[in-house]
Amino acid sequence: MKYCSVKLLFLILAGLIIFFAGNVPIYSEVINVNTYAGRITKGEDHRINWEWWEKFNDPLLLDILHQSINNNFDLQIADLKTKEAENYSNSAKRDYLPSVQLGAGYRYAKYSNLTPYGQTIDYNKENSKKHLIILPLQVSYELDFWGKNRTNLDYFLENKDYYEFEKNFITLSTLTEVASLYFNILNNEKLISLYEELYGLKKEKLSIAREKFMLELVPKPDVLLAEKELKLSEENLILLKALNGDLKNQLSLLVFGDKEKTPINFKDIDDISLFYDTDLEISTEKIAYRPDILMAEKQIKMAKLDADAVRKSFLPSFAITGDLFQITDLFDDFFNTKSIRYRAGAGILYNLFNKGKNIAELRGKKNIYEQMLKNYEKTIVSSINDVNNSLYYLKSSMKNLERTKEISGLDRESLDIQQQKLDMDLITYNDYIETREKLINSRIQEYKSRTEYLIHTLSLYKALGGNV
């Protein structure tokens, strides 16, 4: 090829590039994501803060949490999603390689005695048939001139990180849900023992009321009232035991999954350490590491890459192609190199009728991108609200726990005084029972407050994304 022809070809290609690039719609507001860049780019950078969980001073809780992480169905599904995304990214890397097709074929060919124009040709019958071997080799490679492959690969890499963050989000939710069930079960175990004690006192009161009624010391309504209180106490006890059984089933499912279930020997809720106080102050900057915020960031980046991929579809494709054929007679010239033919070249491709479709698709991607931006902003605002609410309720539960402890202390002092009066026959045994009932009820409120303290501690942990 002469120099002038090569120069003319390059000028034509340069003109086409300028023309097509100039006709690509530019939506700068669609792909500007720099202001939303997060602090973490890899899903595996997030870790479980086990030192924080150790502050509860409960080895059984730690063991249950570890088992729930290993056996949780949602986490197993999240693992598979991560592997799926990794496979897609590995597949995208293969787009950088050329397409090579190698084949082999056999043809039994026979000459025609007619030309395409209808002329008759006489062939020697002995030479009119051929056994042909065809060995084609086709190679094609599309130049990634516009970085289409890079954009596609980046999308799947971001998608892989997204599923890593989703896995962290599920891990965080699993830990807090399991711990919440565990603390509620410990609370119910304590309440059941208190309600059983209360039920026993109600039975004593009913027995006393019946004896007094037989002696005509009290009217019938007093006996009926005592019976009603006993029935209500029994009903509360039955409902509490049923609720506790349900909670234990939920905990067992989360902890063991489809593995063999083993009995859990729950400890006393009084042994659980409470390590926050009312002076607690939390910076909302820690929410930057929440998995849902990191997931929202990845969604923005993925939407940007998706829009970039559509934008680049407006541009032409450049390809290098080549063919290598060997068509030989099976018996005569199989090893004859003169039977080899080849072609090589380059080309530019552009679909003239896809522009309208691509513009509409790009506008759709722009809408998706803007949705992701709004979702990111919503997630940040919701996260700050979660932290503030959790902090408020945690501090309130601290104060409420102190108040219920003081009330229990006062009722205990009153019971000691009533015991002295009973020993001196200054009060009836029924009066003494009522004072014991007040103490049990105040202790029930104390344990409810203690459980609320623990639950709100978990809520703060979750609101901060485990970054405590």
PyMOL commands that set and color helices and strands:
alter all, ss='L'
color gray80, all
select helices_A, chain A and resi 3-22+28-31+34-36+43-45+50-54+59-71+73-96+125-127+148-214+220-256+269-271+284-289+291-312+337-339+355-423+429-463
alter helices_A, ss='H'
color red, helices_A
select strands_A, chain A and resi 99-102+105-110+129-143+317-329+340-349
alter strands_A, ss='S'
color yellow, strands_A
deselect
rebuild
show_as cartoon
